[in-house]
Amino acid sequence: MKAIRRVGSVVVAGGLVLGLVGPVEAATGGAVRVNQLGYGAFDGKSAYVLSEGAVTGKSFSVVDSRGRRVLTGKVGAELGEWNAKYQHVSQVDLTRLWVPGTYRVEVPGVASSPAFVVRADGDALATSAKDKAVNFFTEQRDGANVVPGSLGRQPAHLTDRAAQVYETPTFVNPDTDQTVGELQRVGGPVDVEGGWYDAGDYLKFTHIAAYSESLLWASARDARRPDRKVTNEARHGLKWLDKMWDEKSKTLYIQVGVGTGNAEGTFIGDHDIWRLPEADDHLTSPAERHLRNRPVFRAADPGQLISPNLAGRTAAAFALAAQVEARTDRRLARKHLETAAQIFAQAKTTNVGQLVTSLPFAFYPESAWRDDLELGAAELALAAQRLGDRRAAGWVRQASYWAGQYLEHEAGGDTLNLYDVSALAHADLIRAARSDRALVAKLSADLRAQLAIGTTRAAQDPFRAGAQYDNFDAVPHTFGLAATARLYRQVTGERRYDTFGAQQIDWAFGANAWGVSFMVGVGSNAGQCPHHQIGNILGRQVVGAVVNGPNSADLFEEGLGDHLDGMNACPANGVDQYAEFTGRGSRYVDDVRSWQASEPADDFAAIAVYALTR
């Protein structure tokens, strides 16, 4: 920081005017939204004023932690209407605020923002949030290798070490997870102990784990410095994923546990009761038998071809692990490469039909699969190149073919998230085939097209959101757009989307209509009531959990329903403190019952980790 000097009654520091601030005018009629994670000193910075009346052209002040005014200016032009109450959203330019410190934005007659920091090293802020998201995976661990952590985790589901395999069950209808009849055993025992819980419950899915693993390993690979936290957690997840692939019988297991009991009421499932996971090993009731001894389900019969989305992304996870492990243990890297190659070779690529993701399919209704095959082949190629394996060129050709098929059949409707991994696939295929200029140009163009989906939305949104916040997965899509902006810069050298990417990070951490940071434990106003059994029962914060965020207001029209047995009311008074900010068809409810908005998930945290990788 430059030296502070006094000029008359005014204090000047580093070009910013410092003056003692008198009483702040009553804060009425709106709110000021900022990125509660903070800003880099030399990055572009914006706050947003949400107000009942017009404020464009009115004065604002920035005050530091000692109450001194350090910056003044005029509120910028209006960006649009939010809802009937808050018809004005305007931007405040904070770019000139570069001295490290803690600040608030004051707009007289409207509101004061939450406190936020400015740091000389903005990347350190991103890394701090990334570390919290990695911590969430540690808190989600299942099996014997748990870490007590802030939730006091204990070993659980040790019976998964000798689990029985069952036929795919029949469901009451495609939109429910209630099954019909008894589960039919077809094999076992198999060891599927370990891994991570998928979300706020205790089911485990290969589909989610492979996606999350891919992003964690990609983060470990792409970080400028070795990241032991990410690598260690990725290794934990890969150990379980390896168990879900039976090399001898060529069987991929896809799920541990069953969501709900059967229509006849002879057994219950994971979603039917609210409890701590370690309780399951000690259940005695016959109706609880599939909680105590959890069923395992297969992607296909032994030796049969596997749904291509599962084959592609699971192969990608092992191939990415091979790329990272090759730095220190080439023998282990080659082992992971062979596992990836075996799984990829089992992909079903003709007469695909409905994809296999979870049971029921409605949990994760994926429709795209060529992007998964492009990703799997691209990562195999990069791993082979790193290990000097002659198969690299063949995998480049396969990745190029599937990229072309994706562009022909599936491109144009989605951006990086659980259901479309093409952005990462394109970027890594560019890395693997840089000499093919035509291919590089084609893939770069599709990355731009995906970013255009976000930038077009952002240009029309008062908070510059690039994702659809009146639909599921707004927050992970937001992180996906930020990650894609970085990928585009890395593979093309162009920085045209840097500002857009930063705006998406701002939105995710509080510069949104609700003023909420959607990562628990980050910012002064993060979600407090995630739909997460362990955290809710213990009354403890699930640090690093990334929630779905705002969703369609229509989903909440019939209320939130009753609290489940064992569920603690949160918030205690049951009041929706964000109701007045419902707007543009979207609503955010911070309530343990509002799984549509407040449930965290592994894939949400994984894309946050990758977006925040520096």
Phi, psi and omega in degrees: 000140177291160181298145177269134178227155180254132176239102185063233179265007183252137177257133182239134177220119176057032179087356178260140180277127178247123177217144180297138185259135178280190180302137180281137178299146183309132182275104181223157169079017178164200182205158176242125185251134180224166171284107185286345172292323179118180186228148171287147186303320187252015176272160170295143184220134178221147168242165182231136179254119177257116190217158177283323179247165180293137179234359179304131180089349177281160183282147169230160177228151170246126180244149181268186185292346178260008178081016180268136177286123184245347181203138174229160178182190180247140176297136185282188185295156178290145182250353179142173178266144177261302176211186185297328180279312182255088186270003184226127171232125182231157183258145175242122181274118181248017185303325182286355179273092186242349180285125180303140180166188178245133190220167169224150174260128179247127172241101185308134179083354180242289184185174172243141181284164166298159176293145176217160182250153167242127182241146177299322180253095180296331180296331179295328177295313179300318181295323179297319178290321178300317180299324178292321178295323175296322178301325178301319177299320178298320179292337182272000184299145176242164176091207184276327187272061176264160176246124184309310176055198184287343179265001180059042185299145177235155177305144183209157177056042177293342177291347176295348179291340180222063184273150177267148182259137184234155175293153177303124184285164172266137182252153182304315174204168186297340185258007181235156176257012176280130184265168178245130177076189180271152175289141183255114182288136180231358181177186181113175002280155174229150180267108177235029179288144176108205179076203180233147167293150185287318188208231181276357178247203189238015175285156178229131185233135174296319182304314181284317183297319181295318176298311181297317177302316181301317182288323177294315178293323176296323177296315179298323180289319189272345181297143181293333177236150177305136182241098184294324181299311180296314183297316180297319181289323177297322178296320177300313180295322182292328178299319178289318181299325178295326177291331182283352176250116177265103185296323185293315183264359184052055179240131174253119175275141189245345187203142172240119181104161178235137189295306184227157179291186184269164183296333181283347177078019181274345173210157177248164182239187188300323185275358187274338179223154183253116185201168173282147186296327183293345178291334187297327183291348186242011178290147184235343183291138176303328180291342182259015187297329181271001167267323179285314178242095192281137180286154176240142181236154186254154173286328181197168176298155180308131177082350181277159181294151189252144175314129191296331177296318179291316180298317183293312185285329177290319175299320180299320180299314180291323180291323175294320175300321178299320179298320181284314183293338179299339179294328187232339185214087185292332177295314178296320179300317180295324177299314179296324179296318180295319177299315179300317182295319179297314183293318181298323181292343180271003184293135174272119187241002175230151182048050188295315181068203179293133181290159176256125178229304185205172177238110005281162178300331182299339175301315183222080187279070181283143178239334180273142179218340180293331176295324177295320179291322175300316180297313181302314181292321179297318180289324174299318180297314180296320178295317180295319177299319181292329183262003180070030181272131185292347181283355185305314184298321179296320179289327174299317179297318179295317179298320179296320179297312182290330173299316178297320178294321176298313181297328181281323191248336192232347186287158169107351185239348186218170178231175189305119176190188182307326187263357179208107183255017187296330181298314177292321179298314179300312183299319182283332174290324174300318179296324183280339186225048184298333183286345180271090187296323180295318179294315179301316180297318181295316181289321177298322179296323179287326173300318177297321180296321178294318178294329178296328175302315180288316183292327177295316177296316183298323181296337181257001185252135183293340179251011176064031178284133179263350180260165177272108183269010171252029180212169179296151171068036178297316183291312177297326175296323179297312177297325178297320177294320177297318179295321180294323176300320178290317179301318181298317178297320183293322185268344181245339185080359181268142183250020187296339183252010182298314181296317178301314180300319178295322178297326179291320175297318177305312183300315183296331184253024169127343180275059181225174186300329183272345182067033184246135168276125186272012169246118182299132178089003178240120180094165183279348180221063176272166177304141183249342189232057181296150177282079187218116190300310186297311181298319182292315182296320181276346182069036182237155183283133179266080188298131178092353178294132177253123184264166180300321181087197184301151183216180181301130179299333181298331182294342185252006186297329181265016178086184184259353181083180181278162172284138177288158175301130180090351180273130176273135179297128177208117003291155185299325182272355178071010183272133176275099184288350182253009185302322184291347181260008173298129183194160178052038177077010184236153179216143173239127180237119179266083184214139183301336180279343187273066182302333181295337182239327192252359181281130174275162179208156181298318182293331175295313181293324182295315181290331174295316177304314183290321179295330183265005180290131180231000000 
